[in-house]
Structure formats: structure tokens, C-alpha cells
Amino acid sequence: MKFHPSNIFITTFSCTLLFLTASCNKDSDLLAEYVVENPQAFMVNDIVVTLANKPIVIAPLSNDTFDEPEKVTITEVTPPKLGTAEVLEDNTVVYTPNTDETGTDEFDYTTSVTNPDNTVSTETGNITVTVTPTDKTPTDPNAVNFSKYGAVGDGKKDDTKAIQAALDAEESLVADEGATFLISSKLDIDQKFEHTIDWNGATIITTAKLSPMIKVDKRSSNGGLTTMTNLNINGNGVAQRGIECNSIVNLSNFEVDKFRQSTTASPAGVYIHVYNDADCYGDWIFDNVNVSDVRGADNGVTTDSWGAANGYLIYWVQVPSSPTKLIVKNGEVHDCWGEDAQAIGTFSSGIDISFSNGSMEFTNMNLYDWERRCAKNFTGNTTWTNCTFTDPSPSNPNLSSKNKSGMVVFGMGSGAKGGDNTVFNNCNFVGKGYDGRVIGLQNDKVEFNNCTFSGGARLAFTMAIGDVTICNNVFESGSSIYDYNISASKYTGQVLIGTNNSGSTNYIDLDSSKWSSTNCN
């Protein structure tokens, strides 16, 4: 598993472990008219999590209860063992872990409380800090382990019922590190609450032809966001699909692999549907979610779904009425084989999201070893940034049909009503003599900025195209810009090629009526 953590990730959690109530003390004979009312103080112990070498600011009083909180001051802390703690004027405590040390630390804090009768009393609370290694996201300390519901995780016992029971009951879950969960039927994440699950490097594997192995769909329950991290989904060469997402998710550090086609449904590692639904609105995040070894069953026909293997298979089913964005970043997709296979396929059949609330961003993605296309982008409003698209070697033994249809193709295809507003920034298109074409068709408002075409990779335009801007790109030897089969009756735009592009002599091979030079800003 490849982890790409953020530079800092800090989460604070609290649990009610202890309460202290100061007692009332009254002498009825001598103090009949003067009752000393000590504060009813509820001191809740604080539990926080941080990364190694990352200080954290803790607000211990935020979950404590005092009659007059403005009259409470933190006066001191006991020395922690794995770091230092400093009280600030605003009643917060800065905990700084010792360099490169991890583990669980604990210390007390003392408060000075001015009571209603102006007497001063003290109360004591406790803070526990878990310092985790920087190569792993901190886990909710209150998360429930799957083992509570009987999950074994030895790769032999069928854990399907146990895991499903945990998913149905718990909002926050954690798996034993490195566990292997064998499942025999689909796991459904569809409850009416948000999930946060740290799989802790576990593997979910099957011996059944599941499609999918995991399904996230909270549209009926209004359950909201599902957050999962650190998981391997292994189709074991028998399952058809890995994880299906039909409502908003935040997934990170996934390895999804080994899927095979057994029915007419297209196999996929990550299968996504986006609807106009409240549980779909917002940012869907796939961070370091890597897919590999997805294989279709060829039948010699490219117009059906047999052989249509996909790493990511994305369908925009409806145009969202609120902002909805798919963010796919920091990952690899490779070894997607079959006569109609692609690393990433995006579709919007019957709709147009080109200038809508729906959008996609692909950033820092590496796509290689595919059969028909590296990326099929038949959805508008898409930005590709710092992505690398690479041809397979023509001699790759996995190429069963060599039915190549463009390394990258983007525009209004497969029934889409529009495929406009597509941008490529700082991308690399690497040819290896297999296909190498980057094809735009039936689209408008297209940009290529600061990209590199090498190894004979070519930028091609066909059918009906609109306005295209090509600025500050590099076309290495054998790479060019050209057009083919553009219909004069449908051609509506102009290809603007910046003077700041560089390439070999005659790298622009477009009909002179279809392009003009421009000064890029």
C-alpha cells in the first residue's frame, strides 16, 4: 500500500470518563444566612491525537462544565513524558511531542475557580495524547474494532456477517492492523449516519464472483459522508467489481486489484454513479486510490460490454443542482486489459454537465498499461493536472486485440449531450509506438497548457470541434498537432496555437483554415 499523508493531520476527540462534583459544606448554626455555594464542576477528560513532530493546541475547558466559565483559569500542568506542555493565556495548552517519539502520553491540568462567594477552589482534569507515526493517519480513539462483532480477519473464516453487522451498527470503526477479511457476499454501507472507518492496512478478499465487493449508497437513508482509509480490496481474480460508490465518499490509501469479467457488466476497480441527490452533493475524494489488474472477457466485438474493463468507471447519471465535484488524485491506474478496456472511463449519457454544478478534477495521476484507451473522458467540465498518460509497449503480451482507439479521447461521445470545458494542465502524453493519440471530438472550450507530448504522442482533432487553446506546450520529435475527418458543416470553432509552444519543424499539421496563431498570456 502506498501512503501519501498530508503534512499535518490533527484530530481531537473527547469522551466522558470522569466527573468531579465539589461538595457543599454548611454549618447551620453559625452560617445560617451565609451559604457557600461551591461550583458544580464537571471535568471531562480530554483525548487527542496528533502526528509525530507536530504540536497540537488543546482546549481542555471546551468540554468541561462550570457555572461561570469566565471565572475559570488553567494554572498549571504536570509534566508529560513524551513531550512538553505549555499553558497559554487563552486557557489552551500547546502539547509538543519529543522529536520522532510516538506513543501515548498523559498529563493533568489544574484550574483555579472563583466561586460566587469570591472564594477560590481548584479542580483537576486529565489529558491523554496519542502521538502516531507520520506515515499513518490518526485513528479515532473511540472507534469500535470489527472484532467486537466477531470478525476474525485470518483470511479463512467467512467474516461477511460480522463486518456487515459492524457497518450497520457503528459510526466509527477500526480493523486490526494487517487483517485479511474473507467475504462471500457484498458489503453494504447504507446506514442513516456518517461512517468513519480506518481499515488499518487490512485486506478484503473473496472467492465469489461479486459485483461489487463493497457498495456505498446512502441516498435512501440520508446517511451522508462515508470516510474510509487504508484498505486493500482484492478481487482474487474472481470478483467483477471492487467498490461501488453511489453517494459521497472520502477514500484514501486504497489498493484495488485483481478483477475479472464474468457477466456482460463491465468490470471495474472503482465504480461511481453521481445523482442529483443531497447525499451526492459536495466533494467526493479519492486520494491515493490505486487500481490495477482489471481484465475483460473478449468476444471479438468492441460495440458491446464484453471486454470493457475499467480501472475507474464513472457515470454522471443526473445533473446536480448543488455543487458536486469528483476529486481523484495522487494515484496510479494500470493493467486494464480487454478489447474495450481503459484505465479511466467517464460518461454522461443523455446529459451535459459542461457548465453545470458537476465537475471533475484529476490531479497527479499516472495511467499506463491499457488496451483500447488510457482515458475516455466523455464528460465535460473536467480538469486534468500533472497527470501522465503512457502508451503500452506494442509487444506487451497482455494486448489481446490491439483494438486501439486513442490514448486519450475527450468530448461528446457515448451518448453524452455535451463534453465541453475540458482542460489539461502540466500533463505528459508519452507515446511508445502503440497509439499515442490525444483525440478531441465534438467539444468546445478546450485548453492544453504547459503539457509535453513525447515518443510520437500526437494531439488530434476530429468531427466537430469548437474553440481550442494550446499554450506553452512542448511537442518533442515525432509529436504533432493534426486533424482528420473534420466535417466542414459541423466545424464551428478555431484552434488557437500559442507562439510560445515549441516543437520540431512542421509540428503543426492542421488545415490552415482551422487554426491561427495567438499570443498566450
N, C-alpha and C positions, 0 to 999 in steps of 0.2 A: 504493500500500500504506500502511495506517495502522499506525504503530508506537506501542505503548503500553508502553515498557520499565519495569521496576521501578526504584525509586530507586537501587538498587545491585545489581550482579550481578558477583561476583568468582569467577574460576575459576583454579585453579592446576594446571599441568601440569609434568611433568618428563620429560627424555629423557637417555639416557646418551650424552653427547657426548665425554667425555674422562675418562681416569683417570690419576692420577699415583701412582707407587709409589716411595716413598723407598728408596734403595739401602742395602744393608748394607755396612759398611766395617770390616774386621777385619785387624789386624796379628798374624799367627800367632806371631811370635817374641816380641813384647813383651806381648801381651794374650792369652796362651793360655788363661787362666782367666776372663777378663772380656770377654764378648761384648756389644757394644752392639746391642740389637735396636730399630732404628727402626720406627715403626708402619707397617703396611701400610694406607695411606690411599687410599681410592677416592673421589675428589671428582667428584661428578656435577653438571654444570652445571644451573642452575635456569632454567626458562622459565615466566613467569607472565603473566597477562592481567588488566587492570583497566579500569575506565571512567574517562574524563576527570574530573578533580577529585575522584577517590575514592582515598584512601590504601589501601594493601594491606599486610597483615602477612605476611612471608615467613619460612619456617623452612628456611634453607639446609641445615642439618645433618640434616634429617629423611630425606634420601635419600643421604647420604654414609655411608661405612663406616669406622669406626675400631675398633681392638682394645678401647679403653677410652673410649667416647664421653663418659663423665662427666669426663674429663680434657682435653676439647677446649673452647676458648673462642674465640668470634669477637672479634677485637681491633680490627679497623678495616675500613672500606670505602672504595673510591675514589669520588670524586665523580661521580654520574651527570650527564648533560647536560640531561635534560628534567624533572628533579625533584630531590628530596633523599632521602638515605637515612640512617637513624639506627639504630645497634646498641643493642638493649635488653639488660637483664641476663639474660634467659632465652634468649639466643642467637638471638633473632629479629631481623629487620630490617624496619623500617617504611619503605616507599617512598611518598613523597607527590609526585604529579605537579605540575608547574607549572600555574598556573591556565589552563584552556582549551587546554592543549597536548596534542597527540596524536602518536603515532608509536612507534618502537621505541627503547628506551633500554637501556644496558648498563653494568654496573659490576662490579668484583671485590670479593671479601671475603677477608680473611686470618684464618686460625685459628692459635691457639697450642696446640700439642700437648705435653702432658707424657708423656714416654716411660716405659717400665717401669724404666729405669735413672735416672729423675729428670732426665734431660736434657730440654731444651725445643727443639722444632723448629716450623717453620711450614709451612703448606700454603695454597694459594690456590685459590679456586673462582670461578666466574663466574655472574652473574645477568642474565638478559635480561627486560625488562619491556615488554610491548606495551600501550600506552595507546590505547584505542579511543574513538571518539565516543560520547556518551551516548545517541544515538538508535539504537544498534545493539548487540545482544548480542555479547559477545566470542566469537570462534571458537576452537576447539581448534587451537593452532598445529601440531599433528601431524596434522590432518585431511588426507585424501588428496583431491586435486581430481579431479572426474569426468573431466577431460581426460586423465588417465593411462590411462583405458580407452577413449579415442578419442572421447569426447563433444565435439562442436564447439560447439553452442549458438548457431547462427546462424539458427535457425528454418526452415532449408531442408533441411539434411541430416537424415535419419532417425537420431535418437540413441537409439532404443529399446534396441538390443542393448548399446550402450556403457554406458548408465545401468544396465541390469539387471545387467551384469557387475560394475559397481562395487558395486551393492547386495548382490550375492551374496558379494562378497569382503571388503568393508571395513566396520569398525565405525563409523569416524568419517570423514565426507565433507564436502566443501565445493564449491560451484559458483562459477564466475566470476560476478562481480557483474553483474546485469542480463542474464544469458544467456537465450536462448529455446530450449528443447529441444523439438523436434518428435518425437512418438511415434506409432507406428502400432498398438501393442498394449498391453495392460495391463502396468503395472509392479508386480511382486510384492515385498513386503517381508516375508519369511517365514523368514529365516535363524535359526540357533540362537545368536544373540548379540544384545546390545542395540545399537541404532543411535543415533547422534547425527549429524544432518545439518543443516548450515546451507546453505540454498539461495541465500542471499545476494541475495535480490530477483529470482531467476530466475523465468521463466515456463515451465510445461509446457503445451504446446498440442497439439492433434490435429486431423486431418481425417477420423478414423474414428469410427464410432458405438460408442464404447467405453462399457462399463458394468461396472465403473468405469474411470477412468484410472489410479488408484493403489489397490492393495489391501494393507492391513496385516493379517496374520494369522499369529501365532507360536504358536498353540495346539499345533500338531503338533511344532514344533521346540523348544518351551520356550525361546524366544528372549528373552522378557521385554519390557522397555520399548522403545518407539520414540519418539525425540525428534526433532522437525523444526521448523524455523523459517524465516521469511522466504521464502514461496513463493506464487506466483500459479498457480492451476490454471484454465486457460481451456478450456472445452468447445467453444468456437468455433462454438456453435450446432448442433453435430452429436453430441457425446458425450451420453450419457444420465445418467451419474453422475460425480462428481468423485473423492472419496476415500472408500473403504470401510474402516472400522476394526472388526476382529473380535478384537483384543487390545489391551492397554493402550497408550495413546499420551499424549504431551505435545506438543501442537501450539500454535505461537504465530505471530502475524503472517502470516496466510494471507488471500488474496483468492481466492474460489472463485466462478466465474461462467460464464454462457452455456451452459446445458444444455437439451436438448430431448428429448422423449419420442419414441422410435421403436418400442418394443415395449410389451407390456402391463405390464412392470415400471415401477414408479413412479420418475420422475426425481428426483434429489436432488443437492445440492451436497456435503453431508456425510452419509454413510450409516453407521449404527452398529449393531452387534449385541453384546449383552452375554450372556456364558455363565457357567455355574458352572465356571470353569476357572482354574487357578493363574496363567495368563498374562492373565487379565482382572481379577484382584483388585487393589485399590489405587485411587488417584485418577487418573481419566482427565481430562486438562486440555485444554480448547480455549479459548485465550486470544487474543482479537482475531482470531478466525477468522470472517471475514465472508463471507456468501453472498448472491448476487443473480442475477437474470435466469435463473430456472428456470421452464420452461414445459411444461405438459402438453398432450397431444393430445386435445381434446374429442371426445366421440362422442354427447353428449346424454344420457348415463346417469351418475348420480352414485354408483351402488352398485358400480361396477367400478373398476379401477385406471387406466383411461384418464382423463387429465386430473388425476391425483393428483400434482401437482408439490409438492415439499418443499424448503425450504432445508436444514434438518436433519431427517433421518428416523431415528428412534431406536427400536430394538426390544430389549426385555428378553426374551431367549429362555428363560432359566432363572433361578431364584432363587439368588444366590450364597451360598455357605456361609461366606465370609470377607468383611469389609467391602469394598465396591466402590462407588465414587461417580463419577458423571459431573459434572464442573465445567465449565460453559460460561459465559464471562464476557467483558466488555469488547468486545462485538461488535455488528454490525448484520446483520439478515437482512431482505431486502426484494425486491420484484418477483418474487413467486412466483405464477404465473398458471395458471389451468386450472379447470375446473368443480368439482374437488375438491382445490384447492390450499391449502396452508398454509405459513406461514413456518417453524414448528417443529411436528413431529408426533412424539409419544412413545406407544409401545404396549407392552402386556404381555399379549398374548393367551394365555389359558389359565393364567396365573399371577397371583400377588398379591405385590408387593414392599412393600406399605404399611408394614409394621412389621418389615422384614427387614434384612439386611446391605446391600441395594441401595438407593441413593438418588441423587437428582439435585439440583444447585444451579445455578440460572440467575441471574447477577448482572450488573448494568449492561448489559443487552441492550436494543437498540432494534429493534422489529419493526414494519414498515409495508409498505403496498402488497402486498396479497394478495387472493385471490378468495373462497374459501369460509370460511376461518378464519385468524386471525392465529396462534393457538396451539391445538393439540389435545393436551391433556395427559391421556391415558388410561393413566396410570401413577401409582401412589401414591408416598408418601414423597418429595415434591418441594417445594422451596422456591424461590420467585421473589423476588428482592430488587433494588430500584432498577431495575426493568425498565419500559419504556414500550411499550404496545400501542396502535397507532393504526389507525383505520378508513381505508380508501382513500376518495378522493372518489368519490361516485356517478357523476360524469361522467368518471372515468378511462377512457380509450379501451381499456385493456388488459382491462377487465372484459367477458369474452365471454359469460358465462352469468348473472352476478349471482346465483349459487346460494349465498346467504349462509346460514350455519348457526351464527352466534355468533362474535363477535370472538375470544373466548377460551372454550373449553369444557374442563371438567375433571371427572374422575370415572371411573366404571366403564363404559367404552364399548369398542366394537370387540373384544368377546370377553374383556376383562380380567376376572380373578376378584376384583379389588379396585382401588379408586382412592382410598383414604383417606390422611389425614395430608398434606394439601396446604396450604401457607402462602404468602400473598402479603404481602410487607413493603415499604412505601415505593414502591409501584408506581403508575404513571399509566395510566389507561384513557381514551383520547381518542376520542370519537365524532365522526364527520363527516357523519352522516346516512345512512350506508350500512347498518350493522348496530349496532355498539356494545354488544352484549350480552355479559356475562360470565356464563356459564352453568355452574352446578354440578348434577350429577345422580348419583344413586346413590353417595353418598360420605359419609364421616364424618370428624370431627376436622379441620375446615377453619377456617382463620383468614385474616382480612383486617385488617392493621394498618397505620395511617398511610398509606393509599392515597388517591388522588384520582381521582374519576370526573368527567369533564367532557365538554362537547359532546354531551350526551344519552346518554353511556355509562351502562348500567344493569346492576345486579347481579341476576341472575335464578336462581331455583331451580326445578327440575322433577323429575318422577318421584319416586324415594325418596331422601330426604336424611337425614343424621344430625345430629350436633351441629356447629353453625357459630358462630364468634365473630367479631363485626365491631366493631373498636375503633379510635377516633381517626381515622376516615376523613372525607374531605370529599366531599360529593355536590353538585356545582355545579348551577346552574339546568338543568332538564330531565333530570337524572340521578336515579335512584331505586333502591330495592330492591323486588323484586316476585317473585311465584311464578306458575307456570302448570302445569296438568296434574299436580299432585302427587297421587299415589294415597294415600288415607287408610289403606288396608290396609298399604301399604309404608312410609308415613311413620313414622320411628322416633325422630327427634331433635327438637331445638329450636334455632331461630335466636336467638342472644343478641346483641342490638344495644346497644352501649355508649352511655351517656348523653353521652359525650364525642365522639360523631360530630356532624358538622354538615351541614345540608342545608336546602333550601327547605321550605316548608310542605308537609306530606303526602308527603315524600320516601320514607317507609316505606309501601309499598303491598302489604304481606303480609296474608294471612288472620290475623286476631287470634289464632287458636288455634295458629298456627305460629311465633310469636315472642314474646319477652319482653325487657324492658329489663334491663340489667346495668351495674354499676359496674366499669369496666375499671381494672386496676391501672396 
